[in-house]
Amino acid sequence: MTDNAVRCEKCESTNLMFSKKRQLYICEDCGHEFQPAHRRRIFLGYGHDEHAYFAQRLHEDLTRAGYDIWFDVKKLTGGMDWEKFIEEGMEWVSEYPGEGRHILLVTPYSVRRPDGFCLNEISRAIQRGIPLIPVMVVTAQVPAAIRGLRWLDMRDCLPPDRKPDLYRARLEALIRVIEGEPREGDLETPDRSMAATATDASTPASSGSVRVYIGCAPEHRQLAGRLKEDLVSQGIEVYDGSGIDRSSPEYELAVEDGLSWTAEAQANGRFLLIMSPAAVRRPGGTCLNELSQAIVKKLTVVPVMASLCEPPLSICRVQWLDMRDSLPPETRPTRYAFRLHQLAGMLRTGKMDVEGIQSHLMRVLDPIPFDADVQSHVSRFVGRRQAIGRICDWLDDPAAPRALWLTGPPGSGKSAIAAWFAYNRPEVLALHICSAEDTQRSDPGKFILSIAYQLATQLPGLQPYYGTLSIEEMARSMSPAVLFDQLIVRPLREQVTHSGKRPALLVVDEADGAALATDLPGLLASEFEQTPPWLRLLIAGRAAPRLEASIRCLAPAIVDLAQFDATGDVKTYAYGRIARHYGPGSATDAAVERVAADSEGNMLYAGCAVDEIILGGMSPDSLRAFPRNLGAHYLRFFRRQFPDLDRYKARLRPVLEIICASEKPVDIKTIAALLDTGENDVIDACSDLYTLFPVKDGMIGPFHRSLVRWLIVRERSAQYFVSAARGRERLAGGLTPGTRVP
């Protein structure tokens, strides 16, 4: 806190929480609630151009109106670092969460791309969650990142000295907007484009028009420019992302600008990816970030092969147009014209109708898409460095077992790590995500076909070989073991020469789900050893008895996420999301600490708790409550693990009643005595519960205490409800040392 920190009106404590939903402070020491009494802070952003006089005038008038203004003429001193100055200003404005404002005076000089004077300020304000108020001073092209905002039009009141009455009316409207109380007519709507007379990336998409964002590595910038010119001549709107300076601090904002502009075309938005090793290599490909954002914005990805490379696994199911035989266009004009015609058709329709082996393999192998699963994990991925380092050490060790089992409690990050490897590591040739609920994902035959297709995209030498096979007939007539041998083992041994420094990697996630539905883990256990020694297997899944029994013969290395302290990762994740919503400050810091404490290092709980905070359903000072969306995860876990409800009620519910009634893990022998049953019967029941209620040193308890809070409330757990009262009755009749009745 600064010397001007807000203090409790009652006890003068600075230990306060700010409720954004209720717009008031809550004292953590005495519980007093009060509205903030400080002056609202405003960051005034403008271009240092001929309209700077107007910024000075607004600064003076808003100061007289009772606001504290961060204005560079008053704040900036000689020799001060400009970037540091902006950061300090944004931090100062956001000190009181929900109170700060960023007023942006829009002129061509302030928002031009790529070096507009205020672009960096816009980016920082968005990151901190500071409400932004665009004020149009002169018609200009506006970044797509703020084009959806309502805006105040002051173009008709300049200069103020000549139009004092109109200026005064506009100033009063601005003050109402600052206070969050605009009247009808104060603000213009976003669809009345702030750049109404501008062109290029500020022009609204016309009905049916196709918009294209071009992404490529620097070595193909000339090709991107040629394609833009030729596509524009055919009526296709193009944003050339290859011209963005990646070293510029405004790089991310410019990419967001271009992709958002493209996404305005909705179903007609396209991401044209010019593939080359530098563009799509893992990790560090220059276009991977743009590709990731394009997928999030649901743009249709149209890949073009400019140099031989392996397509990213996230789009391996997407067919691509091979333009290598038409480059450079100057020396192969006829072939280039033909490829351009193909490309234009694909961009207009969004369909990759490419004839040849690629199209044939897509049809007969019919791979399962996992790009949405990967993207959902990668977009929020933080930390896990210890576990990732352990897996990388395993890959580097030539004497290590060929298989590694990544295990851990629910919500510990197994799937996130598997997705991270598939997205970032070039060693990964294929990814498969199983599911107990989706029969296709756990079907051994579909698994083999999907893996074969991914191998063909990452090892192009396999495509001609697969093209000679009658794959559809093989899939119908062969057992999974024989099919695995014909489509995986033999092609890798006979058609591929591995030259990488590290082994290649096959990643199989949620293998415990497959073990509940099919014998896919058993297939891997019996057949994987037949693959060439340069291929390794990463299996991610909970310690389910069926999975453990299946893969034991592989003698895998084991990385158990329960061994690592994830508190730091939880804090990093929670702060990143909460600060973007509430802004930085003591309230955010306190909320992060509470999330970290309550999560006990579990990322699933942390994610649900942060969701509640952001959606306003749970204030940062009441995280002891049960996050509502956590219940949906627990219900899915129980439905998957206990499909036989009668067996659950008869065999497992009595055990769970005792566990839920105790504040600490319970000795298995104690449970057997209390239930008047054999110890082996309780051990068998605990085996069914496995990772939801792990056993350690003969003691069983929940993997996270919130699971008990879910089970003992009938409205949450429904048919899986467990009566803690019955458990307390059992405990009260036969207590043992170390077991305390709550």
MOCOR-V892650 format. One record per residue. D_LAST is the distance of its C-alpha to the last C-alpha in Angstrom with 2 decimals. Layout:
BEGIN
<<D_LAST> <D_LAST>>
END
This chain:
BEGIN
<<39.72> <43.40> <44.99> <45.05> <41.30> <39.74> <38.06> <35.80> <38.15> <35.95> <34.82> <37.04> <34.23> <35.02> <31.38> <31.66> <30.56> <33.19> <32.36> <35.21> <34.43> <34.56> <37.08> <35.59> <33.92> <30.45> <30.01> <26.81> <27.40> <28.10> <27.37> <31.05> <32.53> <36.25> <38.99> <40.67> <43.88> <45.47> <48.57> <48.07> <49.14> <51.53> <52.84> <56.44> <57.68> <61.35> <64.15> <66.57> <69.51> <71.97> <69.19> <67.50> <69.16> <67.02> <63.81> <65.15> <65.87> <62.39> <60.85> <62.89> <62.23> <58.46> <58.25> <60.14> <57.66> <54.84> <53.41> <52.92> <54.79> <54.64> <58.31> <59.94> <63.13> <61.18> <58.52> <60.36> <62.26> <64.84> <63.66> <60.12> <58.64> <58.52> <55.40> <53.53> <54.85> <53.48> <50.06> <49.91> <50.96> <48.30> <45.62> <46.97> <47.02> <43.47> <41.92> <40.69> <38.96> <40.60> <43.41> <45.92> <48.83> <51.34> <54.76> <56.97> <60.71> <61.96> <65.39> <66.88> <66.62> <62.96> <61.58> <64.18> <63.14> <62.59> <63.06> <62.46> <61.77> <58.45> <57.01> <54.86> <53.57> <52.66> <50.71> <48.73> <48.02> <46.71> <44.48> <43.00> <42.64> <45.17> <46.75> <50.37> <53.27> <56.49> <59.65> <62.78> <65.69> <67.93> <67.57> <65.99> <64.20> <60.47> <57.85> <56.02> <52.70> <53.35> <55.76> <53.13> <52.72> <54.54> <57.10> <59.29> <63.05> <65.07> <68.07> <70.22> <69.78> <71.21> <72.73> <70.98> <74.04> <76.16> <73.60> <71.80> <70.81> <69.40> <67.61> <66.06> <64.79> <63.28> <61.66> <60.04> <58.76> <57.32> <55.47> <54.00> <52.82> <51.31> <49.34> <48.18> <50.35> <53.34> <55.78> <57.41> <60.13> <58.72> <57.57> <59.27> <57.38> <56.72> <59.01> <61.87> <61.87> <61.91> <64.48> <66.50> <69.75> <68.42> <68.57> <66.94> <63.13> <62.99> <64.91> <62.85> <62.84> <65.38> <64.61> <64.83> <65.50> <64.11> <62.55> <62.20> <60.46> <62.12> <60.13> <61.86> <62.26> <64.94> <67.53> <67.72> <67.92> <71.58> <70.75> <68.08> <70.70> <73.20> <70.75> <69.80> <73.48> <74.28> <71.29> <71.88> <75.49> <74.18> <72.14> <68.72> <66.83> <65.66> <63.46> <64.38> <61.31> <63.37> <64.93> <61.70> <61.71> <58.57> <58.87> <58.79> <55.68> <56.24> <56.09> <52.70> <53.67> <56.99> <55.37> <52.95> <56.00> <57.95> <55.21> <54.17> <57.84> <58.10> <55.00> <56.59> <58.80> <55.69> <56.78> <59.93> <58.24> <58.98> <58.05> <61.09> <59.96> <62.89> <61.56> <62.67> <61.03> <60.44> <58.95> <56.37> <55.75> <52.19> <51.05> <52.96> <55.12> <56.59> <55.81> <52.29> <50.72> <53.10> <52.50> <48.74> <49.15> <51.74> <49.36> <46.66> <49.35> <50.34> <53.88> <55.90> <56.49> <60.11> <60.57> <64.04> <64.91> <67.20> <66.75> <65.45> <61.68> <58.49> <56.88> <53.25> <50.86> <49.38> <52.72> <53.99> <54.24> <56.53> <60.21> <62.25> <65.87> <67.85> <70.24> <71.26> <74.61> <75.45> <74.83> <76.34> <77.56> <80.80> <82.07> <80.74> <81.26> <81.77> <78.64> <76.64> <77.88> <76.71> <73.21> <73.00> <73.88> <71.09> <68.58> <69.57> <69.10> <65.64> <64.63> <65.97> <64.32> <61.19> <62.04> <62.85> <65.65> <66.76> <68.81> <68.71> <66.47> <63.44> <63.56> <64.18> <61.17> <58.92> <60.10> <59.98> <56.83> <54.92> <52.18> <48.67> <47.93> <45.00> <46.14> <43.62> <40.70> <42.05> <42.74> <39.26> <37.81> <40.68> <40.80> <37.34> <37.45> <36.57> <36.17> <35.23> <38.11> <36.74> <36.31> <39.65> <41.32> <40.09> <41.52> <44.76> <45.09> <44.83> <47.58> <49.75> <49.50> <52.29> <50.91> <47.43> <46.39> <47.64> <44.22> <41.01> <37.60> <35.47> <31.90> <28.38> <25.18> <25.65> <26.73> <27.75> <31.40> <33.25> <35.27> <35.97> <37.46> <39.46> <40.84> <41.64> <43.69> <45.53> <46.35> <47.32> <48.52> <52.09> <51.26> <49.33> <51.78> <49.47> <45.95> <44.31> <40.96> <39.72> <37.55> <36.04> <36.79> <40.35> <42.53> <45.33> <43.26> <42.25> <45.62> <47.41> <50.82> <49.80> <48.10> <51.39> <53.52> <51.33> <51.25> <55.03> <55.67> <53.69> <55.55> <58.82> <57.98> <57.05> <59.80> <62.81> <64.87> <62.86> <63.99> <67.53> <66.25> <63.77> <66.61> <68.62> <65.96> <65.55> <61.84> <61.35> <62.99> <61.05> <57.71> <58.75> <60.11> <58.26> <55.03> <52.34> <53.24> <56.95> <56.38> <54.24> <57.13> <59.77> <58.09> <55.98> <57.09> <60.87> <61.28> <59.27> <61.21> <64.64> <64.74> <62.69> <63.47> <60.48> <61.52> <58.30> <57.14> <53.64> <52.76> <52.29> <48.85> <47.50> <43.98> <41.90> <38.57> <35.72> <37.18> <33.99> <34.67> <38.19> <36.98> <35.15> <38.31> <41.33> <42.54> <43.42> <41.59> <43.60> <46.78> <46.07> <45.26> <48.53> <50.88> <49.85> <51.45> <54.79> <54.75> <56.69> <55.08> <55.08> <52.37> <48.71> <45.60> <42.33> <39.65> <36.44> <33.54> <30.09> <29.88> <30.43> <31.69> <34.85> <35.68> <35.12> <37.34> <40.02> <40.46> <40.08> <43.88> <44.39> <42.70> <41.38> <40.35> <36.67> <35.15> <31.34> <30.06> <26.68> <28.73> <29.66> <27.93> <28.48> <27.23> <30.87> <31.75> <28.96> <30.21> <33.78> <33.05> <31.00> <33.56> <36.45> <35.25> <33.75> <36.76> <39.16> <37.64> <36.77> <39.11> <38.29> <37.01> <34.10> <32.15> <32.51> <31.65> <28.40> <27.50> <28.36> <26.19> <23.18> <23.96> <24.38> <21.07> <19.07> <21.25> <20.62> <24.27> <24.09> <27.22> <26.24> <23.31> <25.60> <28.40> <26.47> <25.03> <28.58> <30.00> <27.87> <29.05> <32.65> <32.65> <31.30> <28.31> <25.85> <26.90> <26.59> <24.34> <21.58> <20.82> <17.06> <17.99> <18.65> <22.33> <24.04> <26.45> <23.82> <23.03> <26.65> <26.35> <23.28> <25.08> <28.13> <26.32> <24.98> <28.36> <30.13> <28.02> <27.45> <30.71> <30.57> <28.05> <28.64> <27.94> <24.71> <23.46> <24.68> <24.02> <21.18> <18.88> <17.57> <16.80> <15.10> <12.88> <11.40> <11.39> <9.78> <6.79> <6.35> <6.33> <9.67> <12.72> <13.14> <16.42> <18.84> <20.00> <16.65> <16.57> <20.19> <19.63> <16.86> <19.16> <22.21> <24.07> <26.00> <24.63> <27.26> <26.07> <22.59> <24.49> <26.62> <23.74> <22.26> <25.80> <25.82> <22.70> <24.27> <23.87> <21.19> <18.89> <20.90> <21.05> <21.69> <22.61> <21.28> <17.74> <16.83> <14.72> <15.65> <18.70> <17.14> <13.70> <15.62> <16.33> <12.87> <13.27> <16.62> <15.85> <13.39> <16.02> <19.04> <21.49> <20.91> <20.70> <23.07> <24.02> <21.40> <18.48> <15.51> <13.50> <9.74> <10.18> <12.56> <10.48> <7.89> <11.25> <12.63> <10.08> <10.38> <14.05> <14.43> <12.12> <13.95> <14.19> <12.37> <9.55> <6.28> <3.83> <0.00>>
END
